[in-house]
Amino acid sequence: MSHHVYRLVVVGVGGVGKSCLTIQFIADRFIEEYDPTLEDSYRKQITIDGSECILDIFDTAGQDDFSAIRDQYYRTGDGFLCVYSIILRSSYDEVKIFHSAIKRVKDSGSRIPFVLVGNKTDLEDERKVTKEEGEELAKQLNAQFMEASAKKKINVEEMFITLVREVMQARKEAGPPVEKSDKKKKKKNCSLV
């Protein structure tokens, strides 16, 4: 049975729970203490809609110091989970910046698989961003939307599966990959005088 590989990139500002969501999905455990991520990658094999899938998940740094590294992940990523915290309005306000950066780096006219995730629903009493605001922003970005809780394991697996389905759909829409020509290109010599 063939395996399909999906490169999924998790983005968002620091402290929104990107690593907690990813580790909850990969290892089925919740991390209580906040430890800023530099860059981490994980691999998980899962069956989605009858297809064996290998998910390469890249958990990116939320800090701006790592924007050059982040651009490399944007370039090679198949799909993107953009996470904000429902208790941190500024993290929601940054979503459009992440989306624009991904579009700029991908530089493709085709749809970019993108799932917007409002995390930390277990802290409902501290909510600063309504569910309706998240839905409206997702609509503007042509993205799927869901709210989640890494702590309570709400929608954690679903958000990754939704993203893989988005990538599957985008690949289907794009058609088969174009084979590179075997013809050798003429080399031009250049000399400096």
N, C-alpha and C positions, 0 to 999 in steps of 0.2 A: 504494500500500500504506500502510495507516495504521500509525502508530507509537504504542506505548503508553509512557507516561512513568512511571518508578518513582523515587521519592525515597528513597534509601537513606542511612541515618545510621550512621556508624562511631563507636562509643563504647568507653570503657575509660580506665583511669588513664594518666598520662603514662609514656612509655618502654616501652610494651608492643609497639609496632610498628604502630600504626594507620596512620600515614602511609606507612610502608614497604610495607605490604600494599596500600594504595590505589594508590600510585604504581607498584608492580610490576604491578598489574592494568591501570591506565590507560596507562602508558608503557613497560612491559616493562623496567624497570630497578630496581636495588636501591640504596638510599641508605645509605651506611656510617655517616655521622656523625649523631648525635642533635641535632635542632634542634626544640625544643618548638613545637608548632603552636598558633597562635591559633585560627583557623578557616579551613579551605580547602574549596573546592568544585570538583568535577570533573564532566565530562560524557563519557559514552561510549555509542556506538551499538553494539548487539550483537544477534545473532539467537539467540533462545532458544526451543526447541521449535517452530521455524517462524515465530515472531512477531518482528517487528522491534521492538526495545525501545530506548528511550533511558533511560540510567541517570544520574540526577543524584545524585552521591555527595557527602555532606557529612562531611568528616573533622573531628571535633570536638576541642576542646582537652581534654587530660586533667586540667588544673589546675582546682581549685574556683573560681578567680577568675572563670570564665566560665560559671557555672551558669545565669545568666539567659538568656544567648545559647543555651546548650545546650537549655534548656526550649523555646525557639522551634523548634529543629530537631526536638525530640521531638514537638511539636504537629503539625508539618506532614509528618513522616516517614511513609513507607508501610511501611518495614521497617527492622530494626536488626541490625547486626553488633556483637556485644559481644565485644571482644578482651581476653584476659588473656595474660600471659606464663607459659609453663610453668616458667620459672626464677625467678619472683617470686610467692611465695605470697600476699602482700598484694594483688596485682592480681586474683587469683582470688577472694579474700575480698570484694572490692568489687563483684563481678558482681551480687549480689542487690540492692545499693543502686542500681545503674544500672537494673536491671530494674524495681524498685519505682518509681523516679522516672519512668520511661517510662510505666508503667501509670497512675500518678497524673496525669500531664499528659495522656495520651491519654483517660483517663476514659471508656473505652468497655467495654461488656460483651463485645465480640467479641474473638476471639483476635488477639493482636498478633504479626505475623511477626517472628521473633527467631532469629538463629543465633548460637550461642556458639562462639567460636574460641579455641583454645589455640595461641598463636603461639610461634615460636622453637624448633621441633622440631629444628633443626640444632644446637642446644645440648643435646642429649640427656644428656650427661655431667653437666650442671648442673641437671637436672630437679628441681623441688621439688613439682610438682603432677602426680599420675598421670593417665593417660588415663581410667582408671576413675572418678576423682573428677570429671573434666570431663563424662563421660557421665552420671553420677549427677545432677550439678547441672543439666544440660540437661533431664533427665527431670523434675526438680522444677519447672523453669520452663516446661515444655511447649515446649521449643525443640529445634531441630536442633543437632547438635554435630559439629565436626570440628577436627582439629589441622592446623596449617599452618606453613610457613616462608616468609617473604617473601624471605629470602636465597637459598634453594634453589628457590624458586617451586613449593612443594608446596601443593596445594589452594587456591591464590590465586584462580584463575578459578572454581573449583568453589564456593567459599564465596559469591561474589557471585551465581552462577547459582542456587545453592540458595536464597538469600534471595529472589531474584526469583520463583522458583517458589512460595515460601511466600506472597509477596504476591499472586501470581496466584490461588492457592488461597483466600486470605482474601477477595479481591474476589469470587470465584465464590460463596463461602459467603454473603457479605453481600448478593448480588443486585445488580440495576442501581441506580445512584444515583437518589435521590428528586429529582424535578424540583421546583424552588421554584415556588410559586404566583405567578401573574401578578397576582392580585388586589392592589389597593393597600390597604395597611393604613390604618385611620383614624388620623389624627394627633391627638394630644391636646395641647392647649396648656397650658403651665404658666407661671404668672407668680409672681414673687416680690414680696412687698409689703414 
